[in-house]
């Protein structure tokens, strides 16, 4: 059995076993094995999701349309909508951990909006050659995600462009999770 199927199946089995064992008194071995199995499930599911994403994502030119497929969903734009391709290093700022930079290729429409952004794992030069459009560098050497949004609207989401917004969204999510856990414990 391939590992990408086996790990999630073992994790699901351990969740079912945990539900059964929660009603019994268990020894030290099971008290350690059950959370470890849940971690295996979580990492296995993340690995499967990333693998499926990488295997199902593609970009192609079909007739007069640029087609981007991801997660079984296809989006397409007329090739003539690509006014320019802009590539450069964008700094993704974070509040609590070190910021990181990423090399991105942005597809810019005639109105100046970014309608598609590809990361460093794509062959930028091959895409530009297939489209027949030259790649322009970002005006400044390295810009932040917030600067990219101001220069090319639609290039990054609000939460990436505003690191404090990400921080506050994380606090709100943690608060909701704590309330949900307290409710589940109180419900038992």
Secondary structure in CASP SS format (residue, H / E / C, confidence):
PFRMAT SS
TARGET T0000
AUTHOR 0000-0000-0000
METHOD secondary structure of the structure
MODEL  1
X C 1.00
X C 1.00
X H 1.00
X H 1.00
X H 1.00
X H 1.00
X H 1.00
X H 1.00
X H 1.00
X H 1.00
X H 1.00
X H 1.00
X H 1.00
X H 1.00
X H 1.00
X H 1.00
X H 1.00
X H 1.00
X H 1.00
X H 1.00
X H 1.00
X C 1.00
X C 1.00
X C 1.00
X C 1.00
X C 1.00
X C 1.00
X H 1.00
X H 1.00
X H 1.00
X H 1.00
X H 1.00
X H 1.00
X H 1.00
X H 1.00
X H 1.00
X H 1.00
X H 1.00
X H 1.00
X H 1.00
X H 1.00
X H 1.00
X H 1.00
X H 1.00
X H 1.00
X H 1.00
X H 1.00
X H 1.00
X H 1.00
X H 1.00
X H 1.00
X H 1.00
X H 1.00
X H 1.00
X H 1.00
X H 1.00
X C 1.00
X E 1.00
X E 1.00
X E 1.00
X E 1.00
X E 1.00
X C 1.00
X C 1.00
X E 1.00
X E 1.00
X E 1.00
X E 1.00
X E 1.00
X E 1.00
X C 1.00
X C 1.00
X E 1.00
X E 1.00
X E 1.00
X E 1.00
X E 1.00
X E 1.00
X H 1.00
X H 1.00
X H 1.00
X C 1.00
X C 1.00
X E 1.00
X E 1.00
X E 1.00
X E 1.00
X E 1.00
X E 1.00
X E 1.00
X E 1.00
X E 1.00
X C 1.00
X C 1.00
X C 1.00
X C 1.00
X C 1.00
X C 1.00
X C 1.00
X E 1.00
X E 1.00
X E 1.00
X E 1.00
X E 1.00
X E 1.00
X E 1.00
X E 1.00
X E 1.00
X C 1.00
X C 1.00
X C 1.00
X C 1.00
X C 1.00
X E 1.00
X E 1.00
X E 1.00
X E 1.00
X E 1.00
X C 1.00
X C 1.00
X C 1.00
X C 1.00
X C 1.00
X H 1.00
X H 1.00
X H 1.00
X H 1.00
X H 1.00
X H 1.00
X H 1.00
X H 1.00
X C 1.00
X C 1.00
X C 1.00
X E 1.00
X E 1.00
X E 1.00
X E 1.00
X E 1.00
X E 1.00
X E 1.00
X E 1.00
X E 1.00
X E 1.00
X H 1.00
X H 1.00
X H 1.00
X H 1.00
X H 1.00
X H 1.00
X H 1.00
X C 1.00
X C 1.00
X C 1.00
X C 1.00
X C 1.00
X C 1.00
X H 1.00
X H 1.00
X H 1.00
X H 1.00
X C 1.00
X H 1.00
X H 1.00
X H 1.00
X H 1.00
X H 1.00
X H 1.00
X H 1.00
X H 1.00
X H 1.00
X H 1.00
X H 1.00
X H 1.00
X H 1.00
X H 1.00
X H 1.00
X H 1.00
X H 1.00
X H 1.00
X H 1.00
X H 1.00
X H 1.00
X H 1.00
X H 1.00
X H 1.00
X H 1.00
X C 1.00
END
